[in-house]
């Protein structure tokens, strides 16, 4: 087999590195949380496929090619079950058939893996069942041996299982609120890109000559979008989140786009100048741009946030100035009324209340509140879980964030807050306490 060095080799290399980086990052950041950990497994599966593409695209022997094809297909086999497990956990699917599908998908994945590793001729056929794609490399040709096992794998995983997972995401989107609703936007976008990338990767299986790097680039892009939504979309304003995601995608499209544009439009010139090693030039350029990319992103992010957060910084400055005048007020009741008035007007929130601790009753007693349409809770016990959390953490408590923690970690402490926090926060807390 002749060595084939092409854009597909470069795309395979990027498909290997990009999801691998995100998987490592997620595993380090997740700290045992199920959703980021499961998504890290999806990223690892994509990375294994990218490694296989990178290696078999210039394999020089049939044995080497088949080995790396099997390695790459290990990632292909486990991607759909991991993805469904991610959706199953993220949506908190509880029906018996949901769990049955999950168990069945892993059982099938193990079965297909056994065929891939130990009975490859039943799964793919021998090397004669692969066809040489013009200007690319060898690829599996299902039309030649029409393996029943392979077509069951393809239809059950990449149409039925992924299709059902995508259906559940869309179905739940209309019911979601807060952080989850915003995450759905990224998840559906990322899933669409990933699914399209996977299907494009299967087109050559039916002996249709399609450049594989289209598939590889989409597969490399969608873990970035999904990982961004999982890690970053927590306490940020929606405008800030969308801006950051847009900048991230735009910059790394630029980072990838320039080397690929040079490789596509200047390939002939590069071969004349550099010979068989022509691909090193766009690959080196990609590495250099990938190094500079984060610094460009940080700079543009700061400039964008200065514009988007101008209003927040305005009211922060107003609060600082108001605090100077408050120091001259000696009447406590008047001071508390002024604080609630300034906070509601300046920050433009719908409700504010101040509680003070009473040593006599060992309770937090309502002093002032500002919202005629709500009935505030008059007292809170000092051992209230909400009070304990605020004293311990000394930071803002956000209702949507505490809901996410309850869903993700399921710890005993958070579960003990569930009823109290849900009741209190819905009733009388503003979005930020």
C-alpha positions as a Python dict, from the first residue, in 0.01 Angstrom:
ca = {
    (1, 'X'): (0, 0, 0),
    (2, 'X'): (140, 340, -94),
    (3, 'X'): (172, 609, 166),
    (4, 'X'): (-109, 861, 136),
    (5, 'X'): (-51, 1200, 297),
    (6, 'X'): (-343, 1435, 245),
    (7, 'X'): (-587, 1671, 409),
    (8, 'X'): (-755, 1366, 556),
    (9, 'X'): (-437, 1289, 749),
    (10, 'X'): (-430, 1641, 893),
    (11, 'X'): (-803, 1630, 972),
    (12, 'X'): (-762, 1293, 1143),
    (13, 'X'): (-480, 1436, 1356),
    (14, 'X'): (-698, 1728, 1465),
    (15, 'X'): (-995, 1496, 1529),
    (16, 'X'): (-766, 1297, 1758),
    (17, 'X'): (-628, 1595, 1952),
    (18, 'X'): (-935, 1818, 1987),
    (19, 'X'): (-1172, 1569, 2160),
    (20, 'X'): (-880, 1424, 2361),
    (21, 'X'): (-801, 1766, 2503),
    (22, 'X'): (-1168, 1824, 2591),
    (23, 'X'): (-1197, 1477, 2751),
    (24, 'X'): (-896, 1537, 2977),
    (25, 'X'): (-1021, 1885, 3065),
    (26, 'X'): (-1369, 1755, 3150),
    (27, 'X'): (-1239, 1469, 3364),
    (28, 'X'): (-1023, 1713, 3560),
    (29, 'X'): (-1308, 1962, 3603),
    (30, 'X'): (-1597, 1722, 3662),
    (31, 'X'): (-1487, 1596, 4006),
    (32, 'X'): (-1708, 1292, 3975),
    (33, 'X'): (-2015, 1465, 3831),
    (34, 'X'): (-2194, 1232, 3592),
    (35, 'X'): (-2279, 1462, 3302),
    (36, 'X'): (-1928, 1601, 3235),
    (37, 'X'): (-1776, 1255, 3291),
    (38, 'X'): (-2010, 1087, 3043),
    (39, 'X'): (-1941, 1357, 2788),
    (40, 'X'): (-1568, 1302, 2841),
    (41, 'X'): (-1626, 939, 2735),
    (42, 'X'): (-1801, 1057, 2419),
    (43, 'X'): (-1501, 1282, 2346),
    (44, 'X'): (-1261, 991, 2405),
    (45, 'X'): (-1455, 780, 2155),
    (46, 'X'): (-1428, 1055, 1893),
    (47, 'X'): (-1057, 1089, 1971),
    (48, 'X'): (-997, 716, 1920),
    (49, 'X'): (-1162, 736, 1578),
    (50, 'X'): (-944, 1038, 1492),
    (51, 'X'): (-632, 847, 1594),
    (52, 'X'): (-737, 560, 1369),
    (53, 'X'): (-797, 791, 1072),
    (54, 'X'): (-463, 963, 1124),
    (55, 'X'): (-270, 635, 1138),
    (56, 'X'): (-446, 426, 871),
    (57, 'X'): (-449, 716, 625),
    (58, 'X'): (-78, 659, 560),
    (59, 'X'): (-36, 295, 666),
    (60, 'X'): (210, 116, 437),
    (61, 'X'): (104, -246, 490),
    (62, 'X'): (-227, -429, 498),
    (63, 'X'): (-161, -545, 854),
    (64, 'X'): (-88, -192, 975),
    (65, 'X'): (-393, -55, 796),
    (66, 'X'): (-627, -317, 940),
    (67, 'X'): (-489, -272, 1292),
    (68, 'X'): (-550, 103, 1295),
    (69, 'X'): (-888, 57, 1125),
    (70, 'X'): (-989, -171, 1414),
    (71, 'X'): (-856, 81, 1669),
    (72, 'X'): (-1053, 363, 1506),
    (73, 'X'): (-1368, 154, 1490),
    (74, 'X'): (-1351, 90, 1863),
    (75, 'X'): (-1429, 459, 1907),
    (76, 'X'): (-1703, 444, 1643),
    (77, 'X'): (-1872, 151, 1819),
    (78, 'X'): (-1884, 311, 2162),
    (79, 'X'): (-1976, 667, 2059),
    (80, 'X'): (-2355, 608, 2027),
    (81, 'X'): (-2397, 420, 2360),
    (82, 'X'): (-2194, 682, 2546),
    (83, 'X'): (-2395, 957, 2380),
    (84, 'X'): (-2727, 794, 2471),
    (85, 'X'): (-2602, 744, 2829),
    (86, 'X'): (-2518, 1115, 2838),
    (87, 'X'): (-2869, 1208, 2715),
    (88, 'X'): (-3024, 954, 2954),
    (89, 'X'): (-2848, 1118, 3250),
    (90, 'X'): (-2885, 1480, 3137),
    (91, 'X'): (-3260, 1443, 3081),
    (92, 'X'): (-3302, 1223, 3390),
    (93, 'X'): (-3497, 963, 3193),
    (94, 'X'): (-3668, 730, 3440),
    (95, 'X'): (-3892, 499, 3241),
    (96, 'X'): (-3810, 128, 3245),
    (97, 'X'): (-3767, 118, 2868),
    (98, 'X'): (-3513, 403, 2886),
    (99, 'X'): (-3290, 195, 3112),
    (100, 'X'): (-3353, -114, 2899),
    (101, 'X'): (-3232, 75, 2591),
    (102, 'X'): (-2921, 184, 2782),
    (103, 'X'): (-2835, -171, 2890),
    (104, 'X'): (-2910, -312, 2545),
    (105, 'X'): (-2692, -49, 2375),
    (106, 'X'): (-2390, -141, 2590),
    (107, 'X'): (-2449, -513, 2535),
    (108, 'X'): (-2461, -457, 2159),
    (109, 'X'): (-2149, -237, 2176),
    (110, 'X'): (-1955, -514, 2350),
    (111, 'X'): (-2082, -765, 2092),
    (112, 'X'): (-1979, -544, 1800),
    (113, 'X'): (-1642, -480, 1965),
    (114, 'X'): (-1578, -855, 1986),
    (115, 'X'): (-1656, -889, 1615),
    (116, 'X'): (-1435, -589, 1537),
    (117, 'X'): (-1135, -727, 1728),
    (118, 'X'): (-1163, -1105, 1689),
    (119, 'X'): (-1396, -1175, 1395),
    (120, 'X'): (-1311, -886, 1165),
    (121, 'X'): (-1376, -1086, 848),
    (122, 'X'): (-1736, -1145, 960),
    (123, 'X'): (-1768, -776, 1043),
    (124, 'X'): (-1578, -614, 754),
    (125, 'X'): (-1453, -900, 538),
    (126, 'X'): (-1087, -931, 439),
    (127, 'X'): (-875, -656, 288),
    (128, 'X'): (-1020, -720, -58),
    (129, 'X'): (-1347, -574, 71),
    (130, 'X'): (-1186, -231, 104),
    (131, 'X'): (-1169, 6, -190),
    (132, 'X'): (-908, 266, -276),
    (133, 'X'): (-1070, 610, -261),
    (134, 'X'): (-923, 830, -538),
    (135, 'X'): (-661, 1063, -393),
    (136, 'X'): (-726, 937, -41),
    (137, 'X'): (-679, 590, 116),
    (138, 'X'): (-848, 255, 154),
    (139, 'X'): (-1194, 242, 306),
    (140, 'X'): (-1448, -26, 387),
    (141, 'X'): (-1683, -116, 98),
    (142, 'X'): (-2002, -268, 236),
    (143, 'X'): (-2148, -316, -112),
    (144, 'X'): (-1885, -581, -186),
    (145, 'X'): (-1950, -824, 102),
    (146, 'X'): (-2279, -685, 245),
    (147, 'X'): (-2204, -791, 600),
    (148, 'X'): (-2530, -841, 792),
    (149, 'X'): (-2359, -774, 1126),
    (150, 'X'): (-2214, -444, 1008),
    (151, 'X'): (-2544, -314, 865),
    (152, 'X'): (-2721, -407, 1192),
    (153, 'X'): (-2454, -211, 1377),
    (154, 'X'): (-2488, 91, 1148),
    (155, 'X'): (-2870, 108, 1146),
    (156, 'X'): (-2922, 28, 1515),
    (157, 'X'): (-2659, 269, 1645),
    (158, 'X'): (-2630, 554, 1397),
    (159, 'X'): (-2995, 578, 1299),
    (160, 'X'): (-3212, 426, 1570),
    (161, 'X'): (-3010, 498, 1888),
    (162, 'X'): (-2873, 839, 1788),
    (163, 'X'): (-3204, 933, 1628),
    (164, 'X'): (-3394, 849, 1945),
    (165, 'X'): (-3141, 1040, 2157),
    (166, 'X'): (-3184, 1346, 1937),
    (167, 'X'): (-3562, 1310, 1952),
    (168, 'X'): (-3554, 1311, 2334),
    (169, 'X'): (-3336, 1624, 2337),
    (170, 'X'): (-3582, 1810, 2116),
    (171, 'X'): (-3882, 1681, 2315),
    (172, 'X'): (-3739, 1799, 2646),
    (173, 'X'): (-3621, 2135, 2516),
    (174, 'X'): (-3969, 2290, 2527),
    (175, 'X'): (-4009, 2189, 2891),
    (176, 'X'): (-3669, 2311, 3008),
    (177, 'X'): (-3612, 2636, 3195),
    (178, 'X'): (-3314, 2836, 3314),
    (179, 'X'): (-2968, 2690, 3267),
    (180, 'X'): (-3092, 2367, 3109),
    (181, 'X'): (-3290, 2549, 2842),
    (182, 'X'): (-2981, 2747, 2748),
    (183, 'X'): (-2769, 2430, 2748),
    (184, 'X'): (-3020, 2266, 2513),
    (185, 'X'): (-2944, 2525, 2246),
    (186, 'X'): (-2581, 2421, 2242),
    (187, 'X'): (-2653, 2050, 2280),
    (188, 'X'): (-2895, 2040, 1987),
    (189, 'X'): (-2656, 2244, 1771),
    (190, 'X'): (-2358, 2029, 1870),
    (191, 'X'): (-2553, 1705, 1827),
    (192, 'X'): (-2667, 1810, 1479),
    (193, 'X'): (-2310, 1884, 1375),
    (194, 'X'): (-2180, 1559, 1526),
    (195, 'X'): (-2453, 1346, 1371),
    (196, 'X'): (-2394, 1503, 1030),
    (197, 'X'): (-2020, 1443, 1067),
    (198, 'X'): (-2077, 1077, 1154),
    (199, 'X'): (-2313, 1021, 860),
    (200, 'X'): (-2067, 1182, 619),
    (201, 'X'): (-1806, 940, 751),
    (202, 'X'): (-2028, 648, 648),
    (203, 'X'): (-2089, 775, 294),
    (204, 'X'): (-1765, 619, 154),
    (205, 'X'): (-1872, 282, 301),
    (206, 'X'): (-2128, 267, 19),
    (207, 'X'): (-1855, 343, -236),
    (208, 'X'): (-1935, 710, -278),
    (209, 'X'): (-1619, 916, -315),
    (210, 'X'): (-1644, 1188, -52),
    (211, 'X'): (-1348, 1365, 106),
    (212, 'X'): (-1335, 1231, 460),
    (213, 'X'): (-1195, 1550, 611),
    (214, 'X'): (-1543, 1708, 595),
    (215, 'X'): (-1661, 1441, 838),
    (216, 'X'): (-1349, 1467, 1055),
    (217, 'X'): (-1376, 1843, 1097),
    (218, 'X'): (-1741, 1825, 1203),
    (219, 'X'): (-1664, 1545, 1449),
    (220, 'X'): (-1378, 1754, 1590),
    (221, 'X'): (-1597, 2064, 1623),
    (222, 'X'): (-1903, 1928, 1800),
    (223, 'X'): (-1729, 1816, 2125),
    (224, 'X'): (-1602, 2172, 2165),
    (225, 'X'): (-1956, 2315, 2146),
    (226, 'X'): (-2102, 2056, 2384),
    (227, 'X'): (-1814, 2082, 2631),
    (228, 'X'): (-1846, 2459, 2635),
    (229, 'X'): (-2212, 2430, 2732),
    (230, 'X'): (-2137, 2177, 3006),
    (231, 'X'): (-1848, 2364, 3169),
    (232, 'X'): (-1905, 2731, 3102),
    (233, 'X'): (-2281, 2775, 3107),
    (234, 'X'): (-2335, 2814, 3478),
    (235, 'X'): (-2366, 3160, 3628),
    (236, 'X'): (-2308, 3368, 3317),
    (237, 'X'): (-2553, 3602, 3155),
    (238, 'X'): (-2695, 3449, 2833),
    (239, 'X'): (-2550, 3727, 2618),
    (240, 'X'): (-2206, 3671, 2765),
    (241, 'X'): (-2234, 3295, 2715),
    (242, 'X'): (-2342, 3323, 2353),
    (243, 'X'): (-2073, 3581, 2281),
    (244, 'X'): (-1802, 3364, 2432),
    (245, 'X'): (-1922, 3059, 2240),
    (246, 'X'): (-1941, 3259, 1917),
    (247, 'X'): (-1590, 3397, 1963),
    (248, 'X'): (-1456, 3053, 2047),
    (249, 'X'): (-1608, 2893, 1737),
    (250, 'X'): (-1508, 3184, 1511),
    (251, 'X'): (-1146, 3190, 1627),
    (252, 'X'): (-1093, 2816, 1597),
    (253, 'X'): (-1269, 2811, 1260),
    (254, 'X'): (-1009, 3069, 1160),
    (255, 'X'): (-730, 2860, 1314),
    (256, 'X'): (-841, 2554, 1116),
    (257, 'X'): (-960, 2737, 808),
    (258, 'X'): (-635, 2906, 706),
    (259, 'X'): (-421, 2587, 702),
    (260, 'X'): (-691, 2395, 515),
    (261, 'X'): (-743, 2677, 266),
    (262, 'X'): (-369, 2684, 198),
    (263, 'X'): (-359, 2306, 165),
    (264, 'X'): (-654, 2302, -77),
    (265, 'X'): (-565, 2597, -298),
    (266, 'X'): (-185, 2571, -284),
    (267, 'X'): (-134, 2197, -275),
    (268, 'X'): (30, 2184, -618),
    (269, 'X'): (267, 2469, -536),
    (270, 'X'): (356, 2314, -200),
    (271, 'X'): (432, 1977, -361),
    (272, 'X'): (661, 2149, -613),
    (273, 'X'): (847, 2332, -336),
    (274, 'X'): (848, 2078, -55),
    (275, 'X'): (792, 1744, -226),
    (276, 'X'): (630, 1456, -34),
    (277, 'X'): (656, 1651, 291),
    (278, 'X'): (429, 1928, 164),
    (279, 'X'): (170, 1853, 435),
    (280, 'X'): (415, 1960, 708),
    (281, 'X'): (370, 2326, 614),
    (282, 'X'): (-10, 2350, 681),
    (283, 'X'): (28, 2123, 984),
    (284, 'X'): (299, 2350, 1132),
    (285, 'X'): (88, 2657, 1054),
    (286, 'X'): (-210, 2498, 1229),
    (287, 'X'): (2, 2429, 1538),
    (288, 'X'): (129, 2788, 1542),
    (289, 'X'): (-219, 2937, 1504),
    (290, 'X'): (-354, 2701, 1771),
    (291, 'X'): (-89, 2840, 2007),
    (292, 'X'): (-179, 3202, 1929),
    (293, 'X'): (-555, 3134, 1923),
    (294, 'X'): (-615, 3137, 2302),
    (295, 'X'): (-447, 3477, 2339),
    (296, 'X'): (-662, 3624, 2061),
    (297, 'X'): (-971, 3471, 2224),
    (298, 'X'): (-888, 3620, 2566),
    (299, 'X'): (-830, 3965, 2418),
    (300, 'X'): (-1154, 3966, 2214),
    (301, 'X'): (-1348, 3818, 2505),
    (302, 'X'): (-1243, 4100, 2734),
    (303, 'X'): (-1336, 4364, 2478),
    (304, 'X'): (-1675, 4203, 2413),
    (305, 'X'): (-1756, 4168, 2782),
    (306, 'X'): (-1665, 4529, 2845),
    (307, 'X'): (-1942, 4621, 2603),
    (308, 'X'): (-2196, 4363, 2720),
    (309, 'X'): (-2140, 4421, 3092),
    (310, 'X'): (-2136, 4799, 3072),
    (311, 'X'): (-2478, 4818, 3240),
    (312, 'X'): (-2373, 4590, 3527),
    (313, 'X'): (-2061, 4795, 3585),
    (314, 'X'): (-2273, 5111, 3584),
    (315, 'X'): (-2495, 4993, 3869),
    (316, 'X'): (-2194, 4854, 4056),
    (317, 'X'): (-2042, 5201, 4050),
    (318, 'X'): (-2376, 5350, 4160),
    (319, 'X'): (-2388, 5111, 4455),
    (320, 'X'): (-2035, 5205, 4557),
    (321, 'X'): (-2122, 5574, 4553),
    (322, 'X'): (-2445, 5513, 4746),
    (323, 'X'): (-2258, 5315, 5011),
    (324, 'X'): (-2051, 5623, 5094),
    (325, 'X'): (-2365, 5821, 5182),
    (326, 'X'): (-2512, 5534, 5384),
    (327, 'X'): (-2233, 5557, 5640),
    (328, 'X'): (-2382, 5889, 5762),
    (329, 'X'): (-2726, 5743, 5840),
    (330, 'X'): (-2767, 5654, 6209),
    (331, 'X'): (-3125, 5526, 6208),
    (332, 'X'): (-3120, 5151, 6136),
    (333, 'X'): (-3472, 5128, 5994),
    (334, 'X'): (-3410, 5421, 5762),
    (335, 'X'): (-3080, 5268, 5651),
    (336, 'X'): (-3240, 4931, 5569),
    (337, 'X'): (-3523, 5099, 5375),
    (338, 'X'): (-3267, 5296, 5177),
    (339, 'X'): (-3064, 4985, 5097),
    (340, 'X'): (-3363, 4794, 4959),
    (341, 'X'): (-3476, 5100, 4762),
    (342, 'X'): (-3134, 5155, 4602),
    (343, 'X'): (-3080, 4787, 4525),
    (344, 'X'): (-3419, 4736, 4356),
    (345, 'X'): (-3397, 5058, 4156),
    (346, 'X'): (-3032, 5048, 4058),
    (347, 'X'): (-2992, 4676, 3991),
    (348, 'X'): (-3348, 4655, 3855),
    (349, 'X'): (-3454, 4345, 4043),
    (350, 'X'): (-3816, 4271, 4133),
    (351, 'X'): (-3776, 4190, 4501),
    (352, 'X'): (-3542, 4255, 4793),
    (353, 'X'): (-3561, 4173, 5164),
    (354, 'X'): (-3330, 4210, 5463),
    (355, 'X'): (-3325, 3979, 5763),
    (356, 'X'): (-3137, 4049, 6085),
    (357, 'X'): (-3034, 3796, 6346),
    (358, 'X'): (-3212, 3810, 6683),
    (359, 'X'): (-3011, 3671, 6973),
    (360, 'X'): (-3323, 3649, 7191),
    (361, 'X'): (-3512, 3410, 6963),
    (362, 'X'): (-3212, 3264, 6775),
    (363, 'X'): (-3389, 3350, 6449),
    (364, 'X'): (-3343, 3571, 6147),
    (365, 'X'): (-3628, 3823, 6151),
    (366, 'X'): (-3756, 4014, 5848),
    (367, 'X'): (-3686, 4388, 5884),
    (368, 'X'): (-3777, 4537, 5547),
    (369, 'X'): (-3892, 4409, 5209),
    (370, 'X'): (-3972, 4575, 4882),
    (371, 'X'): (-4236, 4414, 4662),
    (372, 'X'): (-4609, 4467, 4714),
    (373, 'X'): (-4706, 4154, 4518),
    (374, 'X'): (-4525, 3907, 4745),
    (375, 'X'): (-4579, 3794, 5101),
    (376, 'X'): (-4236, 3752, 5260),
    (377, 'X'): (-4152, 3487, 5516),
    (378, 'X'): (-4141, 3668, 5853),
    (379, 'X'): (-3878, 3450, 6024),
    (380, 'X'): (-3609, 3194, 5946),
    (381, 'X'): (-3458, 2957, 6200),
    (382, 'X'): (-3083, 2989, 6246),
    (383, 'X'): (-3038, 2621, 6159),
    (384, 'X'): (-3220, 2661, 5828),
    (385, 'X'): (-3012, 2491, 5551),
    (386, 'X'): (-3031, 2805, 5340),
    (387, 'X'): (-2890, 3020, 5622),
    (388, 'X'): (-2618, 2762, 5695),
    (389, 'X'): (-2511, 2760, 5330),
    (390, 'X'): (-2492, 3140, 5308),
    (391, 'X'): (-2289, 3165, 5629),
    (392, 'X'): (-2053, 2891, 5520),
    (393, 'X'): (-2001, 2996, 5157),
    (394, 'X'): (-2046, 3374, 5186),
    (395, 'X'): (-2134, 3408, 4818),
    (396, 'X'): (-2452, 3458, 4609),
    (397, 'X'): (-2689, 3164, 4589),
    (398, 'X'): (-2859, 3116, 4253),
    (399, 'X'): (-3172, 2905, 4227),
    (400, 'X'): (-3094, 2750, 3886),
    (401, 'X'): (-2743, 2664, 4003),
    (402, 'X'): (-2864, 2483, 4315),
    (403, 'X'): (-3112, 2288, 4099),
    (404, 'X'): (-2829, 2179, 3872),
    (405, 'X'): (-2621, 2064, 4169),
    (406, 'X'): (-2912, 1858, 4296),
    (407, 'X'): (-2945, 1689, 3959),
    (408, 'X'): (-2573, 1637, 3900),
    (409, 'X'): (-2424, 1538, 4233),
    (410, 'X'): (-2718, 1393, 4429),
    (411, 'X'): (-2525, 1441, 4756),
    (412, 'X'): (-2706, 1402, 5087),
    (413, 'X'): (-2637, 1763, 5183),
    (414, 'X'): (-2789, 1907, 4869),
    (415, 'X'): (-3083, 1670, 4884),
    (416, 'X'): (-3154, 1793, 5237),
    (417, 'X'): (-3181, 2145, 5097),
    (418, 'X'): (-3408, 2047, 4812),
    (419, 'X'): (-3750, 2105, 4967),
    (420, 'X'): (-3651, 2410, 5172),
    (421, 'X'): (-3454, 2586, 4896),
    (422, 'X'): (-3715, 2518, 4629),
    (423, 'X'): (-3992, 2657, 4850),
    (424, 'X'): (-3803, 2960, 4975),
    (425, 'X'): (-3639, 3059, 4651),
    (426, 'X'): (-3956, 3031, 4445),
    (427, 'X'): (-4153, 3225, 4701),
    (428, 'X'): (-3943, 3522, 4795),
    (429, 'X'): (-3590, 3519, 4656),
    (430, 'X'): (-3491, 3713, 4350),
    (431, 'X'): (-3262, 3539, 4094),
    (432, 'X'): (-2965, 3640, 4308),
    (433, 'X'): (-2988, 3638, 4687),
}
